[in-house]
Amino acid sequence: MIGPNAAIARTLGGGSATVFPSYVSSPLEGLRAALGDGVEIVHATGVRSTERTEDAPKELLQLPDGTGPGVEVIFFDANREVGRQQRQAAGLMWWGPIQDGLTANDVDHVQLATRLRVPESGRYSVGTSGTGDFRLVVDGDVVFDETVDLPPGADVVEALSKPPQRLAVVELEAGRDVPVELIYRPTGGSELGGAEVTMLIIRLNVAPVFDEQAEFDRAVAVATDSEVAVVVVGTNEEVESEGFDRTSLALPGRQDELVRAVAAANPRTLVVVNSGAPVLLPWADEVSAVLVSWFPGQEFGNALGDVLTGTVEPGGRLPVSWPASEEGLPSVQPVNGELPYDEGLLIGYRWYLATDRAPLFPFGHGLGYTTWSYEGMVIDGDTVTVSARNAGDRPGREVVQLYASRPDSAVERAPRWLVGSAIVEAAAGERADAAITLADHNFRHWDSSAHAWTIEPGMYQLQAGRSVVDLPLSSEISRG
């Protein structure tokens, strides 16, 4: 397993989407559990997807008294201790209530104490993320004691999505418990939505100092010596989050270069794309398979293990068109605070159909572990029944999609639009029928002069298939 998101993946979005789960199954952990002890899995990070240093993994943290894993958090008012908790994570946030009788407004400063135990000796980046006054003590030595602020002009949401970091490089010895103390004093509330709110956010960041070229070369060597290479790539909170716009669809860092190098070294390379929105995949034709995981939550690794081993079929279909390049796409950058939708009604997949541009992967696209043949479509009143046969050699699941069009319409329309879908399952060789019920709203348009929804009377074409561009069946229905 290779890639920056293999061992530490993105399970959810930044900003308001951020929560702190009790555990996270990484792709590396999930595949190891799925394959068992009989398969050796070697991991190489390869490259970094971010310049930021991540929160200390919980496996490195021991309580100060040595009684078990975790960190101890102590809350103080201006004069004394007012609360204490033991937690199992290095990134913690309180907004309002902390515990019975204590809220964030009552706290002057917070102390996070732990013992850091690393598996390999070497140089590590140790520090914190956030805004406020921070004091870091490692093994009895004060590493830094200073105020950290957002850069000038930054959106206040960046304090959550990509807070500034203060880091230092320290030498750590494998297996030795090193006492670490991080003291955080907020410098005031944050203005969010016009209301003054008090948050307490404390994060202890720890990661080995990264020699990217050496790790890149190691990843290619690992791929060369392996039967299969699974590369997990993705975005980070610096480029994809709440509070700011994306400036590029490209994967950050050298991830594209890594995928190409691994694919050249091992023809059995599959890539897992761990992002919340489309990214460019210039190497898609050079790898054996591409699996889009989106932000899959804390069970990421376990779910991925089930899919890659065939225990579960990948059943998702793209809810967006996946672009081949950024060239010519509708603008996503606001102008003077406004984002014009110059494409009008032709938003999303409709724009591709109207401009005869080919996306890399079309709306509705998705493959499984079997194949399907579409055999017939019957219309009975408002119900459309589509028959599809599992033409493969194992059970499967298919998402039958139904689209409508009116080529000679007197009103402005998209060339084709989705009117319904249904999921069918069938054993190898068996046929399944998908029943999709239509309604008037599937055919209405807005009449600006009448200020009402209306239906243009006449015949509408219906097409059924596997995506917006793979529609082998067609028929007609009358409306109005």
Sequence and secondary structure as in RCSB ss.txt:
>XXXX:A:sequence
MIGPNAAIARTLGGGSATVFPSYVSSPLEGLRAALGDGVEIVHATGVRSTERTEDAPKELLQLPDGTGPGVEVIF
FDANREVGRQQRQAAGLMWWGPIQDGLTANDVDHVQLATRLRVPESGRYSVGTSGTGDFRLVVDGDVVFDETVDL
PPGADVVEALSKPPQRLAVVELEAGRDVPVELIYRPTGGSELGGAEVTMLIIRLNVAPVFDEQAEFDRAVAVATD
SEVAVVVVGTNEEVESEGFDRTSLALPGRQDELVRAVAAANPRTLVVVNSGAPVLLPWADEVSAVLVSWFPGQEF
GNALGDVLTGTVEPGGRLPVSWPASEEGLPSVQPVNGELPYDEGLLIGYRWYLATDRAPLFPFGHGLGYTTWSYE
GMVIDGDTVTVSARNAGDRPGREVVQLYASRPDSAVERAPRWLVGSAIVEAAAGERADAAITLADHNFRHWDSSA
HAWTIEPGMYQLQAGRSVVDLPLSSEISRG
>XXXX:A:secstr
 BSHHHHS   S SGGG    S    HHHHHHHHH TTS    B  S S SS  B  GGGEE TTSSSBSEEEEE
E SSSEEEEEEES SEEEEESEEETTEEGGG SEEEEEEEE  SS EEEEEEEESSEEEEEEETTEEEEEEEE  
 TT  TTHHHHS  EEEEEEEE TT  EEEEEEEE  S EEETTEEE EEEEEEEEEE   HHHHHHHHHHHHHT
SS EEEEEE  TTTSSTTS  S SS STTHHHHHHHHHHH SSEEEEEE SS    TTGGGSSEEEE  S  TTH
HHHHHHHHTTSS      SS B S STT    S BTTB   TTTT  THHHHHHHT   SB TT    SS EEEE
EEEEETTEEEEEEEE SSS EEEEEEEEEE TT SS   S EEEEEEEEEE TT EEEEEEE  GGGTEEEETTT
TEEEE  EEEEEEEESBTTB  EEEEEEE 
